[in-house]
Amino acid sequence: MNHLWLTDEQFARIAPLLPYDTQGKERVDDRRVISGLLIRTLLLRLRRRVQGIG
């Protein structure tokens, strides 16, 4: 199952903005991290909207 929320085209547009010369811990998949951030942001927005109605 594909849990990535970004298409290849969308990720290609933001990939040049990501840092690639970092030191320290081994990097994880940027696409998974960004997808997780998108999901979290959408869920927080949904929660706020529901709380405003209730």
LOBA-844345 format. One line per 4 residues: their letters; for each residue x, y, z of C-alpha. Coordinates in steps of 0.001 Angstrom, whole numbers, plus 524288, in hexadecimal, padded with zeros to 5 digits. Example, Ala and Ser with C-alpha at 12.3 -4.5 7.8 and 13.67 -1.06 7.14 Angstrom:
REM LOBA-844345
AS	8300C:7EE6C:81E78 ~ 83566:7FBDC:81BE4
END
This chain:
REM LOBA-844345
MNHL	80000:80000:80000 ~ 8051D:80D67:7FC75 ~ 80491:816E9:807DB ~ 80B82:821F4:800DF
WLTD	80325:82DD5:7FE7B ~ 80C23:83431:7F498 ~ 80C95:8308A:7E65B ~ 8199D:82F78:7DF75
EQFA	81727:83C9C:7D90C ~ 813E9:8435D:7E5E8 ~ 81FC2:83DDA:7ECC8 ~ 8288E:8419B:7E160
RIAP	8244B:84FB9:7E33F ~ 827FF:85044:7F1A9 ~ 833D7:84720:7F180 ~ 83D7D:85200:7EDE1
LLPY	8395B:85952:7FA33 ~ 83D19:84E3C:8035F ~ 84A82:84DBD:809E1 ~ 8535B:842D9:8051B
DTQG	86057:84635:80B70 ~ 85C87:84381:81984 ~ 86505:83CDA:82398 ~ 86160:83449:82F07
KERV	856A6:82A28:82EDB ~ 853CB:822A6:8227A ~ 84907:82924:81AAD ~ 83BBB:82301:8193B
DDRR	8336D:82385:80CFF ~ 82FFE:831E5:80AFB ~ 823B9:82E6E:8039E ~ 81E7C:82676:80F1E
VISG	82197:83163:818BA ~ 81ACE:83BBA:81081 ~ 80F09:832D1:80E80 ~ 80E44:83109:81D42
LLIR	80EB4:83FAE:81F59 ~ 803C6:8419F:81588 ~ 7FB56:8375A:81C2B ~ 7FDD3:83D4D:82990
TLLL	7FA9F:84AFD:824C2 ~ 7EE0C:84683:81E4F ~ 7E9CA:83F08:82A6F ~ 7EC5B:84ACA:83332
RLRR	7E46A:85375:82A28 ~ 7D964:8498A:82A3C ~ 7D9AA:848B0:83914 ~ 7D8E1:85774:83A6D
RVQG	7CD9E:85801:830E2 ~ 7C61E:84D65:83837 ~ 7C89E:853EE:8455E ~ 7C367:860A9:83FF1
IG	7B6BB:85A1F:83BBA ~ 7B4D0:8520F:84831
END
